[in-house]
Amino acid sequence: MNKTYTTISGDMWDKIAYQQMGSVLYTDKLIRANVEYASLFMLPAGVVLTIPAVEDRPGMELPPWKRGILI
């Protein structure tokens, strides 16, 4: 089940992915789940984001752009 997160001023995608999903390597998945905000680098306060469920994926040591995954 997906959960939500309400941003605070200055939040960035990688910080949210790390805090809410456990790794910055989930940043791409977080952005895809909230595509309407994808053009923002720094998010304003009060944006309610969907935090997608993550499965355990051992070996996620490379970021998506180095694994050949396109967003």
N, C-alpha and C positions, 0 to 999 in steps of 0.2 A: 504494500500500500504506500502511495506517495504521501509525503507530509509537506508542510509549507514552512516558509521562513519569511519574516518581514524584515526588510533591510533597514539598516541604520545608515546615516549619512557617511559616505566614504567607503562603503562596502565594495569589494571587488570580487569578480567571479572566482578566482583561485582561492581567496580567503574563505569564501562561503563553502566552496567544494571541500576544502580541508576541514573546516569546522563541522559541517553538517553531514558530510559523506565519508570523511576519513582520509582523503587524499586529494591533492591538487590534480592528480591524474584523472579525476572524474569531472574536471572543469568542462570538457567538451560535452559530456552527457548532461550536465547542469544547464549549459547554454542551449542545447537542443530542446530541452524540456521547457525553456522559457524564451523561445525564439523571438517573441515580440520585443524583448529587451536586448537582443544580441548586439545591437549597434552601440550599446553603452559600455564604456570601459569601467567607469566608476558609477555605481548605482546611487540614486538619491534615496533618502529615507522614506519609508512607508510603502515600498514596492513589495507585494506579496508574491514570492517565487514558489514554484513547485519544486520540491526536492525529490527527484526520482529515487526509487529503490535501487540499491546496488547489490550485486552478487559478489561473493569473494572471488577474486581473480588473481591467483598467485602469479608472480612474474610480471606484474605491471610496472616494471622498472623504467620503461621508456615512455615519454609523453606521446600523445596521439600522432603528432606530426612526424615523429621519428619511427613510429610503428607503421606508417603508411595509411593511416585512417583519415579519411576526409570528413570534415564536419559538414 
